[in-house]
Amino acid sequence: MEYPEPIASTTRTAFLRRVFGAATFKILTYEEVEHDKGATGQAAGVVGLVAVAAAIGGLNLGPGGLVAGILAAYLGWALWSGTCYLVGVKLFEGTADWGELLRTIGFAQAPGVLLVLQLVPGVGTVFYLLVLLWMIGTVLVAIRQALDFSTGRALATALAGFVPYVLARTVIELVLNITPSVLP
């Protein structure tokens, strides 16, 4: 299957189009960022935006929550991508490298920018859960597209990759004396 040439990753329009495409399950967006080695910085930017949105949404955690959120977002992203690479390539014989998974999983976190809506009184928890479900879906698409295999294998790979993510986040939150949370 032929994929379009990646749009120059230096333009703000291309970045926003990619963020929106990832959040709306656009397969061509995932294929584009998978093959564009220059998109790794953009994927890191998405992870950072989501970390800040989650920290703002969880202001009740105090200043340590912001630090924990950002550290956990980046460490978790690297661990989850690395574990998905090992499981997906070595166990399920997918075809990707760690960078491809970093880029696709980074962009798959795009719906997380809405985690700021946790601040809305009375419905913040509902927003959190809806965004969490949305992100699970986008991560599955990202893993499936990066590794070029079935949704079932993507689900198994995602679950395996989620374990180190949760462990890293929990350790960071405990070190910073914050009540641990699951996501993001």
C-alpha positions in Angstrom: 0.0 0.0 0.0 1.3 3.4 -0.9 1.2 6.2 1.6 1.3 9.9 0.9 4.6 11.7 1.4 4.7 13.2 4.9 3.9 16.9 4.9 6.8 19.0 6.2 6.7 18.7 9.9 7.9 22.2 10.5 4.5 23.9 9.8 2.0 24.5 12.5 -0.8 23.6 10.1 0.7 20.1 9.5 1.1 19.6 13.2 -2.5 20.6 14.0 -3.8 18.5 11.1 -1.9 15.5 12.5 -3.1 16.0 16.0 -6.7 16.2 14.8 -6.2 13.3 12.5 -4.8 11.1 15.3 -7.6 12.1 17.6 -10.2 11.2 15.0 -8.8 7.8 14.2 -7.5 8.7 10.7 -5.4 5.8 9.6 -3.5 7.8 7.0 -2.4 10.2 9.8 -0.9 7.3 11.8 0.8 6.0 8.7 2.2 9.4 7.9 3.7 10.0 11.4 4.9 6.4 11.5 7.0 7.0 8.4 8.1 10.6 9.1 11.2 10.4 11.3 11.0 14.1 11.7 7.6 13.8 13.6 9.2 12.4 16.8 9.5 16.0 18.2 5.9 16.6 17.3 4.8 13.4 19.1 6.8 14.6 22.1 4.9 17.9 21.9 1.6 16.1 21.9 2.7 14.1 25.0 3.7 17.4 26.7 0.4 19.2 25.8 -1.5 16.2 27.2 0.6 16.2 30.4 0.0 19.9 31.0 -3.8 19.5 30.2 -4.0 16.6 32.7 -2.1 18.6 35.3 -4.4 21.6 34.9 -7.4 19.3 35.1 -6.0 17.7 38.2 -5.0 20.9 40.0 -6.4 19.4 43.2 -3.2 17.3 43.4 -1.1 20.4 44.1 2.2 21.5 42.5 3.7 18.0 42.8 0.9 16.9 40.5 2.3 19.0 37.6 5.8 17.6 38.1 4.6 14.0 38.4 2.3 14.4 35.5 5.0 15.6 33.1 7.6 13.1 34.3 5.2 10.2 34.2 3.9 11.3 30.7 7.4 11.2 29.1 8.7 8.2 31.0 5.5 6.3 30.5 5.4 7.2 26.8 9.0 5.8 26.3 8.3 2.7 28.4 5.0 2.0 26.8 6.4 2.4 23.3 9.4 0.3 24.1 7.4 -2.5 25.6 5.0 -2.4 22.7 8.0 -2.6 20.4 9.4 -5.7 22.1 6.0 -7.5 22.4 4.8 -6.5 19.0 7.9 -7.3 17.0 9.5 -10.1 19.0 6.3 -12.0 20.1 3.7 -11.1 17.5 6.1 -10.6 14.6 4.9 -7.0 13.8 7.0 -4.7 11.6 8.1 -1.5 13.3 10.9 0.1 15.1 10.8 1.9 18.4 10.7 5.3 16.8 7.7 4.4 14.7 5.9 3.3 17.9 7.0 6.5 19.8 5.6 8.6 17.0 2.2 6.8 16.6 1.6 6.3 20.4 2.7 9.9 21.1 0.1 11.2 18.6 -2.5 8.8 19.8 -2.5 10.7 23.1 -4.0 13.7 21.3 -7.5 13.4 22.9 -5.8 13.9 26.2 -5.7 17.6 25.6 -9.3 17.6 26.8 -8.3 16.3 30.2 -8.4 20.0 31.3 -12.2 19.5 31.4 -11.7 17.6 34.6 -12.1 21.0 36.2 -15.7 21.3 35.2 -17.7 20.9 38.5 -20.0 17.9 38.7 -18.9 16.3 35.4 -15.1 16.3 35.6 -15.0 12.6 36.3 -17.3 11.8 33.4 -15.0 13.8 31.1 -12.0 12.1 32.4 -13.5 8.6 31.8 -14.7 9.5 28.3 -11.3 10.9 27.3 -9.6 7.8 28.8 -11.8 5.5 26.6 -11.2 7.7 23.6 -7.4 7.5 24.2 -7.6 3.7 24.5 -9.1 3.6 21.1 -6.6 5.9 19.5 -3.7 4.0 21.0 -5.0 0.7 19.6 -5.2 2.2 16.2 -1.7 3.6 16.6 -0.2 0.2 17.6 -2.1 -1.7 14.9 -0.9 0.7 12.2 2.7 0.9 13.4 3.1 -2.8 13.8 1.0 -3.7 10.7 -1.1 -6.4 12.4 -4.6 -7.2 13.6 -6.6 -5.3 16.2 -6.5 -8.3 18.5 -2.7 -8.4 18.5 -2.7 -4.6 19.0 -4.9 -5.0 22.1 -2.6 -7.7 23.6 0.4 -5.5 22.8 -1.2 -2.4 24.3 -2.0 -4.3 27.5 1.5 -5.6 27.8 2.9 -2.1 27.2 0.5 -0.5 29.7 2.0 -2.4 32.7 5.4 -0.6 32.8 3.5 2.7 32.1 1.4 2.3 35.2 4.3 1.1 37.3 6.5 4.1 36.3 3.6 6.5 37.0 2.9 5.0 40.4 6.5 5.1 41.5 6.8 8.8 40.4 3.6 9.7 42.2 4.7 7.9 45.4 8.1 9.5 45.3 6.4 13.0 45.0 3.9 12.0 47.8 0.9 12.1 45.5 -2.0 9.7 45.6 -1.4 7.5 42.6 -3.8 7.6 39.6 -4.1 5.3 36.7 -4.1 7.7 33.7 -3.1 9.8 32.0 
